[in-house]
């Protein structure tokens, strides 16, 4: 079997998830803002999901926060910034599924993503939506048939070499039996703009980014990458339903801290984020972005990350994606 589905990976990673015991109150030593580092451009999914959650968290812990975008090198610049930061609770990483791809595609980083960045909690999970320009393909089969009949003419956007959107497209190509030309960008906003502008054929966009332009009719959603249809796009089939086995892929967001961050701070952050995720106003904002819950405690999240690295390694090898030097 080429790739174990991520649903199986998740179920293997999660044992019985129990709510963490409330942590003792832990004050940050000073009122300097907490930096939330995102490896993606301003306005990308980590920020659009992270802000409503941390608006609530910051009030609860009495600390302000700021987002900093450290973009480049497949996410490794932002990840490395946090891995090298002082482990004092003032620098955190808000990252996506790229977290478990860079250990394979960028093997020579000076940090270990699974050891030097401590998982705190997932923020949400999303299907990727396979979107095309509104004037092009009507179905995923029509697009795939074109790709098969015209080798090298089908083009697709991604959020960067080795991004989850890159792997998702390659996974479909492996399943459906076509090869498309990869055109990487710095993040979801730029990639999606090319589809809206009818300059490229397709893009597996995180649903949070794609949903507004899908609803506005600026692009057409042909499929979603999840095991089940998205409740936000109930008429759009999954790639599995469309007849392409082992083509499902999960896009997620999570929060991480540098290794050595005091456990009371990690516990406080986990508990406050759990509370924020249950806040009705936050739930509404995330639902409007197509987000689904991903309820893992830190131990289960860590196990999930280790398992997903193995899955992504299989995809990278099968697709022939070359690691960066």
N, C-alpha and C positions, 0 to 999 in steps of 0.2 A: 504494500500500500504506500503510495507516494507521500501522502500527508494525512495525518490524523486530524479530524475536524476539531476546531477550537472548542466546540461544545464539549467534546469528549475530554479535551485537555482541561477545561474548567472543572468538569465533574470529577476528574482525577485529582485535581489540585485542591479542591475543597473537601474537607472532611465535614464535620458538623460545625456549622458556623454559629458560635454563641456570641452574644453581645459582650463587649469588653467591659470589665469592671470599671466603674468611674474612677478616673485618676484624681489624685490629690491636686488641689489648685496649684498651678505653677505659673508664677509671674515671670515675664521676661524682664531682665535686669534694668533695661532702659526703654524709653519710649521711641527709639529710632524705628523707622518703618521696617516691616518684614518685606524682603525682596522676593517676589515670585518670578523666577526666571522661566521664560518660555523660549524654546528653540525655534519658534515659528514667528512669522511676521505679525505686526499688530492687526488685531481683528480676527485672527485665525481661531479655530475651535478651542484650543486650550484657554485662551483668554475669554472668549464669549461664554464658556461654561464656568471657568474659574472665578470670574468676577462676582456673579450673583452668590456663589457659595461663600467666598471670602468676605463679601460685604457683611454677611451674618457672623462669620467666624471672628472677624476683626472687632466687631462690637462686643462679642462674648469675652474675648481675651484682653480687650482694652489696648489693642495695638493696631495702628494703621498699617496699610500695605501698599506696595506699588508693584506694577508689572514691568518687567524689563525684558525686551525681546533681544535675544542673542542668537542671531540667525546664521546658518552656514554649516558646511561640511556635514550634511545629512543629519543635523541635530546635535553633532558632537561638540560644537562650540558651547552651546547652552548647557549641555550635560556636563562638560568638563568644568565650566565655570562653577557649577554647584558642587561638583565632586571635590574641587580645590578650596571651596569656601570654608570659613571657620564654622565648626559644628556647634553653633550657639543658638540656633533657632531663628536667626534673622535672615537666612537665605534658604529658599526652598525651590524645588523644581516642579513645574506643572508640565508634564510630558504626555506623549501619546504612545501608540503602539510602536513607534520608531524605537522606543526604549529597548525592545527585544529584537530589533533588527540590526542596530549598529554594532553589537558585539560580533556579528558575522561580516557585515559589509565594511566596517572600519576596525579591523582587528588590531591596529597598531596605536590605538589611543593610549594615553598615559594614565588612564583610570579604568577600573573594572565596573561596568554598569550594574552588575548584579551584586557587587560587594561594597563599592564605594558610594552608592546611592541607595539609601534605605527606604524601602517602600512603606508608605504610611497608609494610603487608602486609594482605591479607584474612585473617580468622580462620577463616571458614567460610561456607558457603552453605546455604540451606534452601529447600524449597518452602514456600509458604504453604498451610495446610490450610483449605479451606472448611468451617467447622463450623456446625452448627445445633443448637438444643436437641434433646435426645434424643427428646422427645415430638412433634416437628414432622415435617419432610419426610424421606422415605425415600431420595429420589434428587435429584440436581441438576435433572433435568428437571421433577420435581414442583414444586420451588421456583421455577424459572424460569417455568413455566406459570402459577403463582399470581401472580407479579409481572406478567406480561403481561395476565392477565385482571383484575387489580385494581390499576390504576395508582395509585401513591402510598401503597399499603398495606404493601408490603414494606419492612422496615427493616433496616439493617445498621450494625454497630459498626465503628469504626476506632481506631487509636492516635493520632488527631489529624488535623486538616485538613492535607492534603498529605502525610500519612504513606504509606509504601509499601502499607499495608493499605487505605488509602483509594483509592489508584490501582488496586490490584488488583481491588477491588470494582467500580469504575467501568469498568475494562477488560472485565470479564465482562458488565456491563450493556450496553456498546457492542456486544459480540459477539453477545449473546443477544437484544438488542432489548427490554430492560426498563429502567425507571428506578425506583430505590429511594430511600428517605429515609435520608440519612446522619446518624448520631448519633456524633459524635467524642468520644473520651475522652483521658486524659492518657498512656495507654500500654496495652500488651498486657494486663497483669493486670486492669485495670479493664474493658476491653472484653470480655475472655473471661468475666469474672464475669457480665456481662449475658446472655451466651448460656447459661451454666450455669444461671442463674436464670430462663431462659425468658421474658426480657423483650424480646428483640429477635430478628429472624429469622435473621441470618447474620453471619459475621465471617470474613475471610481472616486467620487467625492464623498468625504464625510457628510452624513445627512444634515448635520447642523449647519454646514455651509451651503449645501445645495437646496435645502427645503424652500427658502424664500423664492429662488429663481425658478424652481419647479412649479411652485404654486402660482407664480406670475406668468407662467407659460413661456419663459425665456429659454428654457431647455426642456428636453423630454427625458423622463426617467424610464429606462427600459427594464431595469431589474435592480434588486438589492442583494447585498452579499451575505445576508444573515441566513440562519437556518430556517427561520419563519418570516413571513411577510411582516413588514413594519406596520404598526397600527396607524402610523402617520401617512402611509402610502398603501392603503389596503388593496388597491387595484393593481399594484405593481408586483409581478412575480419575483420570487427568488431566482438566482442563477441556477440553483438545483432544480427547481420546478421547471425551468426553461429547458432542462435536459442536459446540463453540464455538471457531471458528478465531481465531487471533491473541489468545487470552486468556491465554497463558502469561506468568508474571511471576516474577522471581527476587528473593529476599530474601537479603541478605548482611550480614556484619559485617566491619569492618576497623579498623585502628589508624592514627592520624594524629598528626603533630607540628606545632607552629607553624613557619611559614617562618623560616628562619635557624638552625634547630637544626643543630649541627655534624654534618657528614657521618659522622665516625667513630661518633657516638652512634646515628645512624640505621642505619648498617651493623651495629653491634653488636646493636641491637634486632631488626633483620630476621633476622639469623643465629640469635639465641637463640630467637626465636619459631618459626622453622622447626624448630629442634631440639625445642622444647616440643611442637609439633604432632605430632612423631613419637614422643613418649613414650607407651608403652603405656597408662599410667594416664590420661593426658589423652585419648588416642584413645577409651578406653572411656567416659569421662565425656561427651565430645562426641557419641559414637555414641548414647548413651542419650537425648540431646536431639534426635536426628534430624539431626545436622549432617553435611554432606558437605564434602570438601576443596575448596578454591578456590586452587590453587597458582599464584599470580602473583607475580613479583618487582615491585619498586617501579615500574619503568618500564612494565611491562605493566599493572599496577594503575592507574596514572595514565591510560594510554590507554583502559582500560575505563571509568573514571569520566567522561572527556570524551565518550565515545560514548554512555554511558547517559543523560547529561543531555539529549542530543538526542532519545533515545527517550522519555524522560519528558515532554519539552516537547510532543511529539505527543499523548501521552495527556491531559495537562492541557488542551490546546486542544480536543481532540475531546470531552472530558467537560464542558467549560464550567466548569472549576474556576477561580475568580477569585483572582488573586494578592492577598496581604495588602497593605495600604497601608503 
